[in-house]
Amino acid sequence: MQPTGNVVVVGAGVSGLAAAHYLARRGGPRVTVTVVEAGDGAGGKVATEQICGHPADAGPDSLLVRVPAMAALLDELGLSDLIVAPGVTGAHIWSRGRLRPLPATTVFGVPHKLVPLLRSGLLSPAGAARAAADLVLPKRRQAAGQDLSIGELIRPRLGSEVFERLVDPLLGGIHAGRADLLSARSVLPEVEAAIRRHRSVLLATRPKAGRSTPSQPALVTLRTGLVALVDALVASCGEDSFMFGAPVSSLSRSGRGFDVHLADGRSLPADAVVLATPAFISAPLLAGCAPEAAAACAAIPYAGVASVTLVYSNEAVGRELDSTGFLVPAAEGLMLVGCSWLSAKWPHLADPSVVLVRAMVGRDGDARFEAMSDGELVERVHCELVTTMGMRADPKEATVRRWPRAMPQYTVGHQGRLDRIDRDLADVPGLAVTGAAFRGVGVASCVSQAAQAATELLAWLGARIPESKG
């Protein structure tokens, strides 16, 4: 049957916008979608700033188009002509006093060839020898269903140096987390499954013979910044579908549907509800309808981060920008987590007179930046760029964007929390949660999860027995 009903989406970040788009586009004229957002605009952490006349993203700056839902959405919204591929490939890691190229023969920092790792200089001779021992160590026994941290999975096989100087900085750059606490099953499911099946990590992660390398880049951006995606989703839903400056205070069941209670005293009736908010915001909203799901959401930890975009003269840059940027292991003690060389990474940001770089600070367990003013933070970041990149002059311009409690941490036990949420919500038809806190932190993962949530809600709306009018 054709779905019918009124759906309220709480949250106008990428997850909420994508869910609203799919509900409206696929639901047809008998499905009404309303998006309520506590802030005064849409987009969440997507933020494009004009810096020296260039659109630089201060939040996420790339889209993983190998995720089918992401590629399809760009085409559906008419954004394909704005796609920009990276101008360079590869990355560096600050290790043992210099920037060293990250070997291409790694999967999220987990190596599958020793020779390129040895040549990179990332490890000491002793660290490289310890990594080679993986080839002769006996297979480790792991209890069925056991959820190991990434550190517990990698350290016993490849040693501490591989973990601290390859795996941890790669995942720290993606999740702003500590790999000693992150769940291998939730963060690296394919790698974890391969390692469980094999004796050696080096052999387990080696690409299968005959597997072709994709000809298209995995990560792209949009020429006018990722705000173009936000604007297109808002336009697709219709601006009259949005209620901004409308924080939700609670959610309750009402007959066969729900009442969404706003902080100003108003209530919105809904046949179905999508919570597309951070887990710590969704938790109290779920408390009255799905208390187990609420508790599981409340147990998902978050880390705060900040981005610092700096503009330097070309003469100030002390090295060739021959990759997308670099990552910094926590063991190095710097505040920097990583730095994107924007002018090299994205061709549309290249400028003959200036160079744009974006530094990221903050990770789980390191919130030093929070006590600093913007000026102090810029100065600290610049000093660390002098150390790592050899900068020869102060930045001409700098902007700071802070993101408190921005990055959900998929710590050990994360899959169990998701299972609790799924079981509890199964008893509350018409209620869905989606977002970065659950099954992927990137924009593409959020889009994919939103598409799945919309599909399931529309199927439920279409299968409902109409309420009797008599």
C-alpha positions as CSV (number, residue, x, y, z in Angstrom):
1,M,0.0,0.0,0.0
2,Q,1.0,3.6,-0.5
3,P,2.5,5.1,2.6
4,T,0.4,7.7,4.4
5,G,1.2,9.8,7.4
6,N,3.0,12.7,9.0
7,V,6.7,12.2,9.8
8,V,8.7,14.5,12.1
9,V,12.4,14.5,11.7
10,V,14.3,15.9,14.7
11,G,17.6,17.4,13.7
12,A,18.7,19.2,10.5
13,G,22.3,17.9,10.2
14,V,23.2,15.8,7.2
15,S,21.5,12.7,8.7
16,G,18.2,14.6,9.3
17,L,18.3,16.3,5.9
18,A,19.0,13.1,4.1
19,A,16.2,11.2,6.0
20,A,13.8,14.0,5.2
21,H,14.8,14.0,1.5
22,Y,14.2,10.3,1.2
23,L,11.0,10.3,3.1
24,A,9.6,13.1,0.9
25,R,10.9,11.9,-2.4
26,R,10.1,8.2,-2.0
27,G,7.0,8.6,0.2
28,G,4.9,10.5,-2.3
29,P,2.2,13.1,-1.8
30,R,0.5,11.4,1.1
31,V,3.6,11.6,3.3
32,T,4.2,15.0,5.0
33,V,7.6,15.6,6.4
34,T,8.5,18.3,9.0
35,V,12.1,18.9,10.2
36,V,12.6,20.5,13.6
37,E,16.0,21.9,14.5
38,A,17.1,23.6,17.7
39,G,19.6,25.8,15.8
40,D,19.0,28.6,13.4
41,G,20.1,26.8,10.3
42,A,20.7,23.5,8.6
43,G,23.8,21.5,8.0
44,G,25.1,20.6,11.5
45,K,28.8,20.1,11.3
46,V,29.0,20.9,7.6
47,A,30.4,24.5,7.5
48,T,31.9,26.2,4.5
49,E,33.8,29.4,5.1
50,Q,35.1,31.9,2.5
51,I,38.8,32.3,3.2
52,C,40.8,34.6,0.9
53,G,38.1,34.2,-1.6
54,H,38.1,30.3,-1.5
55,P,35.3,28.1,-0.1
56,A,37.1,26.0,2.6
57,D,35.2,23.5,4.7
58,A,35.7,23.8,8.5
59,G,33.9,20.6,9.2
60,P,33.9,17.5,7.0
61,D,35.5,18.3,3.6
62,S,35.1,15.1,1.6
63,L,32.5,12.6,0.5
64,L,33.1,8.8,0.1
65,V,31.5,8.2,-3.2
66,R,32.3,4.5,-3.1
67,V,29.3,4.3,-0.8
68,P,26.4,3.7,-3.4
69,A,23.9,5.9,-1.5
70,M,26.3,8.8,-1.5
71,A,27.1,8.7,-5.2
72,A,23.4,8.2,-6.0
73,L,22.4,11.2,-3.9
74,L,24.8,13.5,-5.6
75,D,23.4,12.5,-8.9
76,E,19.8,12.8,-7.7
77,L,20.4,16.3,-6.4
78,G,22.1,17.4,-9.6
79,L,25.5,18.0,-7.9
80,S,27.6,15.7,-10.1
81,D,29.0,18.7,-12.1
82,L,30.4,20.2,-8.8
83,I,32.5,17.1,-7.9
84,V,36.2,17.7,-7.5
85,A,38.7,14.9,-7.2
86,P,41.8,15.2,-5.1
87,G,44.8,16.8,-6.9
88,V,47.3,14.6,-5.0
89,T,47.3,11.2,-3.4
90,G,48.8,9.7,-0.3
91,A,49.6,11.1,3.1
92,H,52.5,11.6,5.5
93,I,52.9,10.8,9.2
94,W,55.1,12.8,11.6
95,S,57.3,10.1,13.1
96,R,60.7,10.1,14.6
97,G,61.4,13.8,14.0
98,R,60.3,14.2,10.4
99,L,57.4,13.8,8.0
100,R,57.5,10.3,6.4
101,P,55.3,9.0,3.6
102,L,52.6,6.6,4.6
103,P,53.1,3.4,2.7
104,A,50.2,2.7,0.3
105,T,50.4,-0.9,1.4
106,T,48.3,-0.4,4.5
107,V,44.6,-0.7,5.4
108,F,43.7,1.9,8.0
109,G,47.4,1.8,9.1
110,V,47.5,-2.0,9.2
111,P,50.3,-3.1,6.9
112,H,50.2,-6.0,4.5
113,K,53.7,-5.7,3.2
114,L,56.9,-5.3,5.2
115,V,59.4,-3.9,2.6
116,P,57.5,-0.6,2.0
117,L,57.1,-0.2,5.7
118,L,60.8,-0.7,6.3
119,R,61.7,1.8,3.6
120,S,59.3,4.5,5.0
121,G,61.4,5.0,8.1
122,L,58.3,5.2,10.2
123,L,59.6,2.5,12.5
124,S,62.8,2.0,14.3
125,P,64.8,-1.1,13.3
126,A,63.6,-2.9,16.4
127,G,60.0,-1.9,15.6
128,A,60.3,-3.2,12.1
129,A,61.7,-6.5,13.3
130,R,58.9,-6.8,15.8
131,A,56.3,-6.3,13.1
132,A,58.0,-9.1,11.0
133,A,57.5,-11.5,13.9
134,D,53.8,-11.6,13.0
135,L,54.7,-14.0,10.2
136,V,55.9,-16.7,12.6
137,L,53.8,-16.1,15.7
138,P,51.1,-18.7,16.4
139,K,47.5,-17.9,15.8
140,R,45.9,-16.1,18.7
141,R,42.8,-17.7,20.2
142,Q,39.7,-15.4,20.4
143,A,36.5,-16.3,22.0
144,A,33.5,-16.4,19.7
145,G,31.7,-13.0,19.9
146,Q,34.5,-11.4,21.9
147,D,34.8,-7.6,21.1
148,L,38.5,-6.7,21.2
149,S,39.8,-3.1,21.1
150,I,42.0,-2.3,18.1
151,G,45.0,-2.2,20.4
152,E,44.2,-5.7,21.7
153,L,43.9,-6.9,18.1
154,I,47.0,-5.3,16.7
155,R,49.6,-4.9,19.4
156,P,50.2,-8.7,20.2
157,R,50.8,-9.4,16.5
158,L,52.7,-6.4,15.1
159,G,54.0,-4.7,18.2
160,S,53.6,-1.3,19.8
161,E,55.4,0.8,17.1
162,V,53.1,-0.3,14.3
163,F,50.1,0.4,16.5
164,E,51.3,3.8,17.9
165,R,52.8,5.2,14.7
166,L,50.5,3.8,12.0
167,V,47.2,2.4,13.2
168,D,46.5,4.9,16.1
169,P,47.1,8.1,14.1
170,L,45.1,6.9,11.1
171,L,42.1,6.1,13.2
172,G,42.7,9.1,15.4
173,G,42.4,11.2,12.3
174,I,39.1,9.6,11.4
175,H,37.5,9.2,14.8
176,A,39.4,11.6,17.0
177,G,39.7,8.5,19.3
178,R,42.2,6.3,20.9
179,A,42.6,3.0,19.2
180,D,43.3,1.3,22.5
181,L,39.6,2.0,23.4
182,L,37.9,1.7,20.0
183,S,36.1,-1.5,19.1
184,A,37.8,-3.4,16.3
185,R,34.5,-5.0,15.3
186,S,32.7,-1.7,15.0
187,V,35.5,0.5,13.5
188,L,37.4,-2.1,11.3
189,P,34.9,-4.9,10.7
190,E,36.4,-6.2,7.6
191,V,40.0,-6.1,9.0
192,E,38.8,-7.7,12.2
193,A,37.0,-10.5,10.4
194,A,40.0,-11.2,8.2
195,I,42.4,-11.3,11.2
196,R,40.1,-13.7,13.0
197,R,40.2,-16.1,10.1
198,H,44.0,-16.1,9.6
199,R,47.1,-16.7,11.7
200,S,49.0,-13.6,10.5
201,V,47.8,-10.0,10.3
202,L,50.2,-9.3,7.4
203,L,48.8,-12.1,5.4
204,A,45.2,-11.5,6.5
205,T,45.1,-8.0,5.2
206,R,46.9,-8.6,1.9
207,P,44.6,-7.8,-1.1
208,K,43.4,-10.9,-2.9
209,A,45.1,-11.7,-6.2
210,G,43.3,-10.4,-9.2
211,R,41.4,-7.7,-7.4
212,S,41.5,-4.6,-9.6
213,T,42.2,-1.1,-8.2
214,P,39.2,1.2,-8.7
215,S,39.9,3.8,-11.4
216,Q,37.8,6.5,-9.7
217,P,38.8,8.3,-6.5
218,A,37.1,7.1,-3.3
219,L,36.9,10.6,-1.8
220,V,35.8,13.7,-3.5
221,T,34.5,17.2,-2.6
222,L,32.3,19.8,-4.1
223,R,33.7,22.9,-5.8
224,T,31.6,25.3,-3.8
225,G,32.1,23.4,-0.5
226,L,29.9,20.8,1.1
227,V,27.4,23.5,2.0
228,A,26.2,22.8,-1.6
229,L,25.0,19.4,-0.4
230,V,23.1,21.0,2.5
231,D,21.5,23.7,0.3
232,A,20.4,21.1,-2.2
233,L,18.8,18.9,0.4
234,V,17.0,21.8,2.0
235,A,15.7,22.8,-1.5
236,S,14.6,19.2,-2.2
237,C,12.6,19.1,1.0
238,G,11.2,22.6,0.6
239,E,12.0,25.4,3.0
240,D,8.5,25.4,4.4
241,S,9.2,21.9,5.8
242,F,11.6,23.3,8.4
243,M,11.1,24.7,11.8
244,F,14.4,26.4,13.0
245,G,15.0,27.6,16.5
246,A,12.7,24.8,17.8
247,P,14.4,22.6,20.3
248,V,12.5,19.4,21.2
249,S,12.0,18.9,25.0
250,S,10.5,15.4,25.0
251,L,8.7,12.7,23.0
252,S,5.7,10.7,24.0
253,R,3.4,8.1,22.6
254,S,-0.1,9.3,21.6
255,G,-2.5,6.6,20.5
256,R,-0.9,4.9,17.5
257,G,1.5,7.7,17.0
258,F,3.6,10.3,18.8
259,D,3.6,13.8,20.2
260,V,6.8,15.8,19.7
261,H,6.9,18.4,22.5
262,L,8.8,21.6,21.8
263,A,10.6,23.7,24.4
264,D,8.2,26.6,23.8
265,G,5.2,24.5,24.8
266,R,3.9,23.5,21.4
267,S,3.4,19.9,20.4
268,L,3.6,18.3,16.9
269,P,1.5,15.2,16.3
270,A,3.3,12.5,14.2
271,D,2.6,9.1,12.8
272,A,6.4,8.4,12.7
273,V,9.5,10.1,14.1
274,V,13.1,10.1,13.1
275,L,15.7,11.2,15.7
276,A,18.7,12.4,13.8
277,T,20.5,14.1,16.7
278,P,23.7,13.2,18.6
279,A,23.2,10.2,20.8
280,F,23.4,12.3,24.0
281,I,20.5,14.4,22.7
282,S,18.5,11.4,21.5
283,A,18.8,9.6,24.8
284,P,16.5,11.8,27.0
285,L,14.0,12.0,24.1
286,L,13.8,8.2,23.9
287,A,13.5,7.8,27.7
288,G,9.7,7.8,27.7
289,C,9.2,5.5,24.7
290,A,12.2,3.3,24.6
291,P,14.2,3.4,27.9
292,E,16.6,0.6,27.0
293,A,17.5,2.4,23.7
294,A,17.8,5.6,25.7
295,A,20.3,4.1,28.1
296,A,22.4,2.6,25.2
297,C,22.5,6.0,23.5
298,A,23.5,7.7,26.7
299,A,26.4,5.3,27.0
300,I,28.0,6.3,23.7
301,P,31.0,8.7,24.6
302,Y,32.0,11.7,22.5
303,A,35.2,13.7,22.0
304,G,35.5,17.4,21.2
305,V,37.6,18.7,18.3
306,A,38.5,22.0,16.7
307,S,39.7,22.9,13.2
308,V,42.1,25.8,12.5
309,T,42.4,27.0,8.9
310,L,45.5,29.0,8.2
311,V,46.6,31.0,5.2
312,Y,50.3,31.4,4.4
313,S,52.2,33.1,1.7
314,N,53.8,30.6,-0.7
315,E,57.2,31.7,0.4
316,A,56.4,30.7,4.0
317,V,56.0,27.1,3.3
318,G,59.1,25.1,4.0
319,R,58.4,22.0,2.0
320,E,56.7,20.6,-1.1
321,L,53.1,19.8,-0.6
322,D,53.2,16.5,-2.3
323,S,50.3,14.7,-0.6
324,T,47.0,15.4,1.0
325,G,48.6,16.3,4.3
326,F,49.9,14.5,7.4
327,L,48.8,12.8,10.7
328,V,50.4,12.9,14.1
329,P,50.6,10.0,16.5
330,A,49.4,10.8,20.0
331,A,52.8,9.4,21.2
332,E,54.5,12.4,19.7
333,G,52.9,14.7,22.3
334,L,51.9,17.4,19.9
335,M,48.5,19.0,20.0
336,L,48.0,18.5,16.3
337,V,46.0,15.4,15.3
338,G,46.5,16.1,11.6
339,C,46.9,18.7,8.9
340,S,45.3,18.9,5.5
341,W,47.2,20.7,2.8
342,L,44.1,22.1,1.2
343,S,45.8,23.9,-1.6
344,A,47.3,20.7,-2.8
345,K,44.5,18.3,-1.8
346,W,41.7,20.1,-3.7
347,P,42.6,21.7,-7.1
348,H,39.9,24.4,-6.8
349,L,41.6,25.7,-3.7
350,A,45.0,26.2,-5.4
351,D,46.2,29.8,-5.5
352,P,49.4,31.2,-6.9
353,S,49.8,33.7,-4.0
354,V,48.8,31.8,-0.9
355,V,48.6,28.3,0.6
356,L,45.7,27.1,2.7
357,V,46.1,24.4,5.3
358,R,43.7,23.1,7.9
359,A,44.9,21.7,11.2
360,M,42.8,19.5,13.4
361,V,43.2,19.3,17.2
362,G,41.5,17.4,19.9
363,R,41.0,13.7,20.4
364,D,39.6,11.4,23.1
365,G,41.7,12.1,26.2
366,D,43.3,15.3,24.9
367,A,41.2,18.4,25.3
368,R,44.0,20.8,25.9
369,F,42.7,23.2,23.2
370,E,39.5,23.8,25.2
371,A,41.4,26.0,27.7
372,M,42.9,28.1,25.0
373,S,41.6,31.3,23.4
374,D,41.3,31.3,19.6
375,G,44.5,33.4,19.4
376,E,46.4,31.1,21.7
377,L,45.2,28.1,19.7
378,V,46.3,29.6,16.4
379,E,49.7,30.4,17.9
380,R,50.2,26.9,19.2
381,V,49.1,25.3,15.9
382,H,51.5,27.6,14.0
383,C,54.4,26.7,16.2
384,E,53.7,23.0,15.7
385,L,53.6,23.6,11.9
386,V,57.0,25.3,12.1
387,T,58.2,22.1,13.8
388,T,56.6,19.7,11.3
389,M,56.5,21.6,8.1
390,G,59.3,24.2,8.5
391,M,57.0,27.2,8.2
392,R,59.1,30.3,7.7
393,A,56.6,33.1,8.5
394,D,53.4,33.7,10.5
395,P,50.1,33.0,8.9
396,K,48.4,35.9,7.0
397,E,45.0,34.9,8.2
398,A,43.5,32.2,10.4
399,T,40.0,31.0,11.5
400,V,39.0,28.7,14.3
401,R,36.0,26.5,14.5
402,R,35.3,24.5,17.6
403,W,33.1,21.4,17.7
404,P,32.4,20.3,21.3
405,R,31.2,16.7,21.7
406,A,31.4,16.3,18.0
407,M,32.9,12.8,17.5
408,P,31.1,9.7,18.8
409,Q,33.5,7.0,20.0
410,Y,32.8,3.4,18.9
411,T,34.4,2.0,22.1
412,V,34.5,-1.7,23.0
413,G,30.9,-2.9,23.4
414,H,29.5,-0.6,20.7
415,Q,27.8,-3.3,18.8
416,G,26.1,-4.5,22.0
417,R,24.8,-1.0,22.5
418,L,23.4,-1.0,18.9
419,D,21.8,-4.4,19.5
420,R,20.0,-3.0,22.6
421,I,18.8,0.0,20.6
422,D,17.5,-2.2,17.8
423,R,15.7,-4.6,20.2
424,D,14.0,-1.8,22.1
425,L,12.9,0.2,19.0
426,A,11.5,-3.0,17.5
427,D,8.7,-2.7,20.1
428,V,8.1,1.0,19.1
429,P,7.1,0.9,15.5
430,G,7.3,4.2,13.7
431,L,10.3,5.5,15.7
432,A,13.8,5.5,14.2
433,V,17.2,6.8,15.2
434,T,20.0,7.6,12.8
435,G,23.3,9.5,12.6
436,A,27.0,9.4,13.1
437,A,26.8,7.8,16.6
438,F,25.7,4.4,15.2
439,R,27.1,2.8,12.1
440,G,29.6,5.2,10.5
441,V,30.9,8.7,11.2
442,G,31.4,10.1,7.7
443,V,28.9,12.0,5.6
444,A,28.5,9.1,3.3
445,S,27.7,6.7,6.2
446,C,25.2,9.2,7.6
447,V,23.5,9.4,4.2
448,S,23.4,5.6,3.9
449,Q,22.0,5.1,7.4
450,A,19.3,7.8,6.7
451,A,18.3,6.1,3.5
452,Q,17.8,2.8,5.4
453,A,15.8,4.5,8.2
454,A,13.6,6.2,5.6
455,T,13.0,3.0,3.7
456,E,12.0,1.1,6.9
457,L,9.6,3.8,8.1
458,L,7.9,4.1,4.7
459,A,7.4,0.4,4.5
460,W,5.8,0.5,8.0
461,L,3.6,3.5,7.0
462,G,2.5,1.6,4.0
463,A,1.7,-1.6,5.8
464,R,-0.3,0.0,8.7
465,I,-4.0,-0.9,8.9
466,P,-5.8,2.4,8.5
467,E,-7.3,3.7,11.8
468,S,-11.0,3.2,12.0
469,K,-13.0,6.4,11.6
470,G,-16.2,4.9,12.9
